[in-house]
Amino acid sequence: MNVRDLVGRLWERLQGPPTQRSTAEVIAILERELQGSASADEWDDFRSVPIADPDLDAVRKLNHFAGSELPESRQTIERSLAELREQLATR
């Protein structure tokens, strides 16, 4: 095990159990971040607290360093939103 993996596991233990979030909740948070209406605490919680659903947690990790202030970050969030909306529509 390398140091990065070890630190990652330690961090996850410190965070406590993963939170339960639905696809709709993740979409709403990402939309608010793009609109600039997500509070700093809400965005920090989204980025920092693991999500029980592994697919949604992958979205969280992908957007961990994203934010609405940089064009590249906005594009990452927009791609995530498009994928999540498509998943929601096909269920």
N, C-alpha and C positions, 0 to 999 in steps of 0.2 A: 504494500500500500504506500502510495506517495504522500507527501506532505499536503498537497492540495486536497486529496480525498479525505485525509484525516481531519483537516480543518473543516471541510464541508460536513462531515458526519458530526463533529463536535458542535458546529453551528446549528444543525438541524435539531440536535438534542436540547440545546439551549432555547430554541424557539418553542418547544412544546409540541403538542400534537398538531397535525395539519388541520386547517380550517375547512369547513364544508362550504363550498361555493358552487352555484349552478352556472351553466353556460351563460344564461341571461344576466346574472350578476357580474360576471367577468366582462361581458360586452358593455354593460352599463358603466362600469368603472373605466374601461378603456375609452368609451365615448366621452365621459366627463373629462378625462385627462386631455383628450384632443380639443375639447371645447374650452379648456382652461377653467372649468368649474370644479374639478376634483381638488379637495383640500390637500395640503402637503401631507397631513397625517394619513388620509385615505390612500394616497398614492404610495406613501412609504409602507403602509400596512400591506397593500397589494403586492408590492415588490419584495417584501421581506418575509412574509408568513407563508409557508408552504401550503398548497391546496391538496386535499385528499385525492381528488381525481387526477390521475397521472397526466392525462391529456391537457387539462386546464393548468396543471402545474408547469407543464412544458411551455405553455403560453406565458405564464408568469415569469419563468426563467428567461425566455426569449426577450421579454420586455423589461427585464430588471434594470438595464442601464438606459432604457428609452425614456423619453419625456417629450412634452409638446414643444419645447423650445428649439430643437434642432430639426432641420428638414429630414435628415436620415432617420432620426428617431420617430418622427411623425409617420414616415413611410413604414417603419417596422410595426407601429401600432395599427396603422390602416390595413396592412396585410393581415395582421392577426385578426382584426375585426371582420374582414371579408371572409376569412376561413371559418371563423366561429359562426357567423351569420349563415354561411352555406351549410355547415353542420346542423345548425338549429333547424333550417328549412327542410332538410332531408330526413329528419327524425319523424 
